[in-house]
Amino acid sequence: MPTHPDPSECTATITLYGDVFASDFPDWILRHAKKLGLQGVVTPLNNCLQVTAIGPDIMLEALALGCSLGPASVMVEKMEYSTSQVA
């Protein structure tokens, strides 16, 4: 029997700008995503760090807030956040 996606699940894209390339930041993000019950991927780009995560919207918002604050090794200057329903 096919499974249907949970209607409360969303995909979020969190783009972080600033001094965000500390080597511990991607693992920090993924640990926090896991604690929130989210699946996530962190991709370094030329001038930013992009986080893609799937889970309940409220937990995605919590992850975005955590990412904006980050650990002491980073300084997030700007964050872009968008979500869409899981198809």
DOTOR-206820 format. One record per residue: residue in one letter; x, y, z of N, C-alpha, C in turn. Coordinates in steps of 0.2 Angstrom, whole numbers. Layout:
<atoms>
+------+-------+-------+-------+-------+-------+-------+-------+-------+-------+
| rest |   nc1 |   nc2 |   nc3 |  cac1 |  cac2 |  cac3 |   cc1 |   cc2 |   cc3 |
+------+-------+-------+-------+-------+-------+-------+-------+-------+-------+
|    A |     X |     Y |     Z |     X |     Y |     Z |     X |     Y |     Z |
...
+------+-------+-------+-------+-------+-------+-------+-------+-------+-------+
</atoms>
This chain:
<atoms>
+------+-------+-------+-------+-------+-------+-------+-------+-------+-------+
| rest |   nc1 |   nc2 |   nc3 |  cac1 |  cac2 |  cac3 |   cc1 |   cc2 |   cc3 |
+------+-------+-------+-------+-------+-------+-------+-------+-------+-------+
|    M |     4 |    -6 |     0 |     0 |     0 |     0 |     4 |     6 |     0 |
|    P |     3 |    11 |    -5 |     8 |    17 |    -5 |     6 |    21 |     1 |
|    T |    12 |    25 |     3 |    11 |    29 |     9 |    10 |    36 |     6 |
|    H |     6 |    40 |    10 |     5 |    47 |     7 |     9 |    52 |    12 |
|    P |    12 |    57 |     9 |    15 |    62 |    14 |    11 |    65 |    19 |
|    D |    13 |    66 |    25 |    10 |    70 |    30 |     8 |    77 |    28 |
|    P |     2 |    79 |    28 |     0 |    85 |    26 |     3 |    91 |    30 |
|    S |     5 |    89 |    36 |     8 |    94 |    40 |    16 |    95 |    39 |
|    E |    19 |    91 |    35 |    26 |    91 |    33 |    27 |    96 |    28 |
|    C |    33 |   100 |    29 |    35 |   105 |    24 |    42 |   104 |    23 |
|    T |    44 |   107 |    17 |    51 |   108 |    16 |    53 |   115 |    17 |
|    A |    59 |   116 |    20 |    61 |   123 |    22 |    68 |   124 |    18 |
|    T |    69 |   130 |    16 |    76 |   132 |    14 |    78 |   138 |    18 |
|    I |    83 |   137 |    21 |    86 |   142 |    25 |    93 |   144 |    23 |
|    T |    93 |   150 |    20 |   100 |   153 |    18 |   103 |   157 |    22 |
|    L |   109 |   156 |    24 |   113 |   160 |    29 |   118 |   164 |    26 |
|    Y |   119 |   170 |    28 |   124 |   174 |    25 |   128 |   177 |    31 |
|    G |   135 |   179 |    30 |   139 |   181 |    35 |   145 |   177 |    36 |
|    D |   148 |   177 |    42 |   153 |   173 |    44 |   150 |   166 |    46 |
|    V |   148 |   162 |    41 |   145 |   156 |    42 |   149 |   149 |    40 |
|    F |   155 |   150 |    38 |   159 |   145 |    36 |   163 |   141 |    41 |
|    A |   162 |   142 |    47 |   166 |   138 |    52 |   165 |   131 |    51 |
|    S |   170 |   127 |    52 |   169 |   120 |    50 |   164 |   116 |    55 |
|    D |   163 |   119 |    61 |   158 |   115 |    65 |   151 |   117 |    64 |
|    F |   149 |   122 |    60 |   143 |   124 |    59 |   138 |   119 |    56 |
|    P |   140 |   116 |    50 |   136 |   111 |    47 |   134 |   105 |    52 |
|    D |   138 |   103 |    55 |   137 |    97 |    60 |   132 |   100 |    66 |
|    W |   133 |   106 |    68 |   129 |   109 |    73 |   122 |   110 |    71 |
|    I |   121 |   112 |    64 |   114 |   112 |    61 |   111 |   106 |    61 |
|    L |   115 |   101 |    58 |   112 |    94 |    58 |   110 |    91 |    64 |
|    R |   114 |    92 |    70 |   112 |    89 |    76 |   106 |    92 |    79 |
|    H |   105 |    99 |    78 |    99 |   102 |    80 |    93 |   100 |    76 |
|    A |    94 |    99 |    70 |    89 |    97 |    65 |    86 |    90 |    68 |
|    K |    91 |    85 |    69 |    89 |    79 |    72 |    86 |    79 |    79 |
|    K |    88 |    84 |    83 |    84 |    84 |    90 |    77 |    87 |    89 |
|    L |    76 |    90 |    83 |    69 |    93 |    82 |    65 |    88 |    78 |
|    G |    68 |    82 |    76 |    64 |    77 |    72 |    64 |    79 |    65 |
|    L |    69 |    83 |    62 |    69 |    85 |    55 |    74 |    81 |    52 |
|    Q |    73 |    80 |    45 |    79 |    78 |    41 |    82 |    84 |    37 |
|    G |    88 |    84 |    37 |    91 |    90 |    34 |    98 |    89 |    30 |
|    V |    99 |    94 |    26 |   105 |    94 |    22 |   108 |   101 |    22 |
|    V |   115 |   101 |    23 |   118 |   108 |    23 |   123 |   108 |    17 |
|    T |   122 |   114 |    13 |   126 |   114 |     7 |   129 |   121 |     7 |
|    P |   136 |   121 |     7 |   140 |   127 |     6 |   140 |   130 |    -1 |
|    L |   138 |   136 |    -2 |   138 |   139 |    -8 |   143 |   145 |    -8 |
|    N |   144 |   148 |   -14 |   149 |   153 |   -14 |   149 |   158 |    -9 |
|    N |   144 |   161 |    -7 |   143 |   167 |    -2 |   138 |   166 |     3 |
|    C |   136 |   159 |     4 |   131 |   158 |     9 |   131 |   150 |    11 |
|    L |   127 |   149 |    16 |   126 |   142 |    18 |   119 |   140 |    17 |
|    Q |   117 |   135 |    13 |   110 |   133 |    12 |   108 |   127 |    16 |
|    V |   103 |   128 |    20 |   100 |   122 |    24 |    94 |   120 |    21 |
|    T |    93 |   114 |    19 |    86 |   111 |    17 |    84 |   106 |    22 |
|    A |    78 |   107 |    24 |    75 |   102 |    30 |    68 |   101 |    28 |
|    I |    66 |    95 |    31 |    59 |    92 |    30 |    57 |    90 |    37 |
|    G |    50 |    93 |    38 |    47 |    91 |    44 |    41 |    96 |    46 |
|    P |    39 |    95 |    52 |    33 |   100 |    53 |    35 |   107 |    53 |
|    D |    31 |   111 |    51 |    32 |   118 |    50 |    35 |   122 |    57 |
|    I |    32 |   120 |    62 |    34 |   123 |    68 |    41 |   121 |    70 |
|    M |    43 |   115 |    69 |    50 |   113 |    70 |    55 |   116 |    65 |
|    L |    53 |   117 |    59 |    57 |   120 |    54 |    58 |   128 |    56 |
|    E |    53 |   131 |    59 |    54 |   138 |    61 |    59 |   138 |    67 |
|    A |    58 |   133 |    72 |    63 |   133 |    77 |    70 |   132 |    75 |
|    L |    71 |   127 |    70 |    78 |   126 |    67 |    80 |   133 |    64 |
|    A |    76 |   137 |    60 |    78 |   143 |    57 |    80 |   148 |    62 |
|    L |    77 |   148 |    68 |    79 |   153 |    73 |    85 |   151 |    76 |
|    G |    86 |   144 |    77 |    93 |   142 |    80 |    98 |   143 |    75 |
|    C |    97 |   142 |    69 |   102 |   144 |    64 |   104 |   151 |    64 |
|    S |    99 |   155 |    65 |   101 |   163 |    64 |   105 |   165 |    70 |
|    L |   104 |   161 |    76 |   108 |   163 |    82 |   115 |   159 |    81 |
|    G |   115 |   153 |    79 |   121 |   149 |    78 |   125 |   148 |    84 |
|    P |   131 |   144 |    83 |   136 |   143 |    89 |   140 |   149 |    89 |
|    A |   145 |   150 |    94 |   149 |   155 |    95 |   154 |   156 |    89 |
|    S |   155 |   151 |    85 |   160 |   151 |    80 |   157 |   155 |    73 |
|    V |   151 |   157 |    73 |   148 |   160 |    67 |   145 |   167 |    69 |
|    M |   144 |   171 |    64 |   140 |   177 |    64 |   136 |   177 |    58 |
|    V |   129 |   176 |    59 |   124 |   176 |    54 |   122 |   183 |    54 |
|    E |   123 |   186 |    48 |   121 |   193 |    46 |   115 |   194 |    43 |
|    K |   113 |   189 |    39 |   106 |   189 |    36 |   104 |   182 |    35 |
|    M |    97 |   181 |    35 |    94 |   174 |    34 |    88 |   175 |    30 |
|    E |    88 |   170 |    25 |    82 |   170 |    21 |    78 |   163 |    22 |
|    Y |    72 |   163 |    23 |    68 |   157 |    25 |    62 |   156 |    21 |
|    S |    61 |   150 |    18 |    55 |   149 |    14 |    53 |   142 |    15 |
|    T |    46 |   141 |    14 |    44 |   134 |    15 |    39 |   132 |    10 |
|    S |    38 |   126 |     9 |    33 |   123 |     4 |    31 |   117 |     6 |
|    Q |    24 |   115 |     5 |    22 |   109 |     7 |    25 |   103 |     3 |
|    V |    26 |    97 |     7 |    29 |    92 |     4 |    25 |    89 |    -1 |
|    A |    27 |    87 |    -7 |    23 |    85 |   -12 |    22 |    77 |   -12 |
+------+-------+-------+-------+-------+-------+-------+-------+-------+-------+
</atoms>
